Amino acid sequence: MDRLSNTVRPYAWGSTTAIPALLGTAPTGEPQAEMWMGAHPGAPSRAIRPTEGPAPAELPLTDIIAADPEGELGAATVARFGPRLPFLLKLLAAGAPLSLQVHPDLDQARKGYEDEEARGVPIDAPHRTYKDANHKPELICALTPFDGLCGFRRPTEAADAMEALGVDSLKPYVDLLRAHPEEAALREVLTAILGADPAEMAGTVAEAAAACERLGGPHAPYARIAHHYPGDPGVLAAMLLNYVQLQPGEALFLGAGVPHAYLDGLGVEIMANSDNVLRCGLTPKHIDVPELLRIVRFEATEPGVLRPEASPSGEERYETPVAEFALSRYTLAPGAAPAELTAPTPQILLCTAGTVRVGELDLTPGQSVYVPAAEAVEATGAGTLFRATVAA
C-alpha cells in the first residue's frame, strides 16, 4: 500500500477554491479543476515510499504497475483489461461549465482510433478525435450541491423552453421539435444548431441569453452558461438537455452517446481510462460535427440520479453497468469495527471528510492511497472514504 501524490490540473473552467478548501490549503488564485488519481500516462499518481535518505521517493504508479502487472493488478484484471489500471479516479471542481460532450462506445472507439491511425492523423493534432481505442463511461458523485446537464429531454419540453423566450429566430427549431418523431426532431435541431452561420447564431444566442436572464427560474442555468460562452451555439444545444441538480452523495452515470456537461460543484468522478471526447459546444476546441452526429444517441431519457446501495458490511455502492470500475463509499464512525477492504482487484482509497486510518496510514480530506490486488487492508476512524476498484 502506498500513499499517493497526485497532480491537480489547472483547466480554465476549474474552481479556484473548492479543491483547496477540501485539502485545507490556501487558494493560489488559479483554477484547480481536477485532481487525478491513477495510472493515466498524462498525469500518473506518484507512490510515496521511504528511502534511506531524508526525503521519500516518489515513483510513478505507471512504472510500478509496468514492473509487475499481475502482482499489482491481479491476474484476472490483467486478463480482462491488459497490463494497465482500467480506471481513473478524480476530484472534479467545476467553477464554470465544461464543454458539452459525448463519449463513444467501445466498438466506435476502436474503429475511430484505427481509422485516424490509418489516415496518419497525429495523436496530438487539435482535430484528432480518438486519442485511444477505449470507451469512456463515467460516474460523478457529488460532494457539494452539483449542477449538470445529462441526456436529451423530451422534444416538446425543449420546444416549450425555447418558445417561452420569444426569440423569432428560434421558431424554426421550435417547429421542428414539435413536428417530428423524437429521434428525428432531436437530430435535426442539433444538426441545424451546429451547422448555422456563426454570425447569425451569435445574435440568436445573445437574444436567447437575455431572455433567459429576464425570465429566470428554469431558464436561469442557460443564462449562466451564456455568460461564460457568449454567442456559442452550445447554449442552444444545452436547452435540449435535462438540467440536473445533485445533492451530496447523489451520482450520475454517463454511458456512451449521452450528451452531457458539468456546470458547477465538487464531486468524485471515476471513469474508464480513456481520453475520447467528442465535443458539441461550450468550447473553443475542435468539433467534428459528422462524427458527433454518428455517436450521439438521439433519445429522450430521464437523468437517472443514483443513490448508493447499502450492504451489511457498511459499503455503500453506486451500481453501474460497466466492468472497468466500481465506486463505493464508507462512512466510518469512531469506535466501530474496522471496515474490511481486502479485494482481489487493485484499489484507490480517497478520504473526503474527517480522518481515516487505512492500514498504517492516516488520511485527511483529499488524501489517497493505492492498494495492490489481494493486499490485506482495513479502515477505521471518523470520516468518509471512497473506494475505487475494478467491478467484480
N, C-alpha and C positions, 0 to 999 in steps of 0.2 A: 504494500500500500504506500502511495506517495501523495504528499501534499502537492497541489498544483499551483503554478504561477501562470496566469492567464493574460492574454492580450485583449485590450479594450480597443475597439475600432471606432475612429472618430468621424463616422459618416455625418454629413451635414444635417440630416433630419434628427439626429440624436438629441436627447435631453442633456442639458448641461449640469443637472442637479440630481437626477434620480439614482444613477449608479453610485456617485459619490455619497449620497445620503445612506444608501444601503450599506456601503463599505465603511461608513464612518470617517470618510476622508474629506478634505476641503475641495470644493469645485475648482477647476482650473480656468473656468470661463469658456473652455472649448467643449464642443459636443462630445459626449461619451455615449455612443449608440448601442454597441453590442460588446459583451464580454464572451469570448469563445472558450469553450471547454471541450477538449477532444484532440483528435489527431488529424485535423484538416491540414493539408500541406501549406495552405495560405497563411495560417497562424496557429501552429500546433501549441498546445499547452506544454509547459516545461515541468518535469518532475523534480522536486527539490529533494536532494539527497545529501546526507552529511559526508564530509571528507575529512582527511587528516589535518587539513589546514583550517584557518579561521573562518573561511566562508564556505557555505554549502555549494554543491554543484547543481546546475540546472540542465537537465537532459531533455531534449525534445521527445515528447511522447511518441512521435512518429518513429524515431530511432529505436526506442525501447521495444516497440511492437515489431519493427522490422527485424530485430535481432533474434526474436523468439516468438513468432506469431501464435503458435499453438499454446505455448506456455502462458502468454499474456491474454489471449482471446478465448482459448479453449478450442479443442479440435472441431466441435460441432459448429461454432461460429465461423471458423476458417473454411469449413466445408461448404457452408451456405453462402458466405459473402466474400471469400478470399482473405488474404492476409492483411486486413485493414479494419480499423474500428468502423462499424457501419453507421454510426450515428454521430451527430454533432449537437452538443448542448450549449445553450446561450442564455445570458441575461440580455433582454432586449428592452431598451428605453427609448420610446418614441416621444420626441418633443414637437414633431411636425409630421405630416402624413408621409408614409413611404410610398413608393411607386405602386400603381395599380398593376397587378401582375397575375400570371398563371404559371403552373409548372406542368411539364409533360408526364405521361405515364412511362413505365419502363420501356415498353416497345418503341414508343415515339422517341424517347431519349436515345436509345441505341441506334435507331435508323437515322435520326437527325445528326448525331455525332459522326457516324460513319460517312454520311453524305458530305458534311463540311470537311472532314478529313480528306476524303477523296478529291474534293474540289480545291484542296490546298489553302483553305481559309485559315490564317494564323490564329492560334489559340487565344492570343491577346488582342486580336483585332476588335475595334469597337462595334463592328457589325456582326461579330460572331455570336450565334445564338446558343449553341450547345457546347458547354465547356467540358463535359464529360458524358459518359454513356449511362448515367444513373437517373432514376426519378428522384423527386424531392417532396414527398409528403411531409407535412409538418403539423405540429401541435403547439399552440400558445396557451399558457396558463397564467392568468392574471395574478399579480402580487398587489396591485393597486387597481382602482377602477380603470378599465381599459376599453378604449373605443376602437372599432374597426368596421370594415365593410367585408361581407362574406357571401358570395353567391348571388345569382340573379333573383330579384323579387319578381312577382307576377307582373307581366307587361301592363295590365290595367292599372296596377298601383303606381308603376313608373310613369304612365301616361297622366294619371291624376296629379302626381307631384310636379311634372313639367307644366301641365296646363295651368295649374294654380299660379305660376309665375307671371302669366300674362305677357310672355315674350313671343311676338309674332313669328320669329324665325324658328321657334321650337315646334310650331304647329305641324310641319311635315312629320316630325318624329312622333308626336302625339297620335297622329292619324295612323301611322304605320303600326304603332304599338297596339292600337285598338282594332285594326282591320285584319290582322293575320294570325294564324295559329302561333302558339307560344314560341317554338323554336325559330320559326321564320321571322317573327316580329323582332325578337332579341338580336338575331343575326343581322338583319337588315339595318336596324337602327345603329348597332355598334359599328358596322361597316361604314355607314353613312357618316357617323361622327368622326371616325378616324380618317376618312377619305375626303373630308370637307376642305375647302380653301382655307388656309391658315389665317389669313386676314379676316375673312368673314366669320370664321369660327371664334376668333379672339373677341370680336364685337358681340357675338351671341353669348359667349361665356361671361363677358363683362355685364351685360344686361341681366343674365340669369343670376349672377352673383349678387348684384344689387337687389334684385327681387328676393333672393333667399335671405339676405341681411334684413330687409324690411319685414318679411313675414315671420322670421324666427321660428320657434317651435321645431317641428320635424325638418324644416328646411335649414336650420342653423348650421348643422355639420357641413353642408355643402358651401355655405358662405365662408366657413373657416378653411375648408380645403382651397377655395378660390383665392383666399388671402395669401396662401403660401405658393400657389401656382396660377397666377393671373393669366387668363387667356388660354389655359391648357385645355384641350378637348377632353382630357381625363375627368374634368369637373362634371361634364355632362354624362360621361360613361359611368361615373360614380353614382349618379342618380338612378341607374338601372339596378343597383345592388342593394342588398339588405344592409341596413345600418344596425350594428350590434354594440351593446354596452355590457361588458363583462364585469362582474363583481369579483373581489379577491377569492381565489380558489376555483373559479369557473374557467372553462377552457373551450377552445375551438379546435377542431380537427379540419385540416385543409388538404383535400385529396387532389388528384390530378385533374386539370382542366377547370378548376373552380376559381373564378376571378376573385381577388381579394386585395385588401390594403389595410395595414395597421395605421391608426391615426394618432393615438395618444395613450400613454400609460407605460407601466413597467410590468414585464412578465418574464416567466421562464419559458423558453422555446426549445423544442427538440425536433430534429429533422433527420431524414436520411442524408448521408454525407455527399451532397451534390451542390453544384453552383448553377444549375439550369433554371433560368428565369426568362420568361417572355413577358415583356412589359407592354401595357396598353394605355398608359397615360400617367400623369403626375410625375414626369421625369424628363430631363433633357437628353437621356440616353437613347440609343437606337431602338426603334420599334419596327419589328418585322411583321407588318400587317398580314400578309398572306399566311405565314406560318402561325401567327397568333390565332387567326380565324379558323385554322385547321385544328388547333389544340383545344380551344375553348369549348366547354360543354354548355351549349345554349339551352339550359333547362332551369326553370324556376325551382328554388329549393328553400326550405327553412334553414336558418343558420345552424340549428342543432347544437345548442350550448351543452357542454359536457360538465357533469359533476362527478367527483371521484366515487368509485365503488369501494366501500369499506370491507375489510376482511377481519376475521378474529385475531390475526396477528398484529393488527394496528396499521397495516399497509392500506393506503387509500389509492387505488389505481385508476388511471384515466384510460379507458378502453378504446383502442383504435384498431383498424383492420390491416395493419402493416406488420411486417416481420422484423424490419431493421431496428425498431426501437420500442421501448416501453417506458412510460413515465409514471412514477407514483410519489406519494407524499407520506411522511410520518410526522405526527405531532407528538413530541416527546414531553413527558411530564417528570419532574424531579421525584426520585424515589421509586419510579415504576421499573418493572423488569426490563432488562435490555432488549432492544429490538434486534432480532436475529436477521442479518442481511446477507449471509453467505449465499452465493449463487454460482451456478456453473458457467455463467457468462460474465464478461467484463462490465464494470460499473463505474460511473462517476456520481459521487455524492456531493450535494450542494446544500449548504446551510443558508436559509433566507431569514431566519429570525431566532433570537435568543443565543444560547451557547450549547453546542452539541459536541459530545466526545465520540469520536469514531476510532475504534482501536485505541492507540496511544496518542492520537492527535486531537486537539481541541479546535473546533471550528466556530467562527463568528460569522455574521451575515456577509455573504459574498465569497466566502472561502469554500474550497472544494478539495476532494481527494479522488485519486484514481485507484481502483481496486481490481487487480487481475482476476481472471476467471478462477473460481474454486477457492480463493483465499478466504479464510475464516474472518468474519468481521461482525461486530456488534456496535450498536449506537445507544448512548444514554445521554441524559441532560435535560434541559428545559428549552425547547425550541422547535423549529420546523426544519425538516431535512427532506430534500427532493432526491429521488433515486432515479438515475437514467441507466438503462441497460438494454440488452437485446431481448426482443419478445421471445417467450418460450415456444 
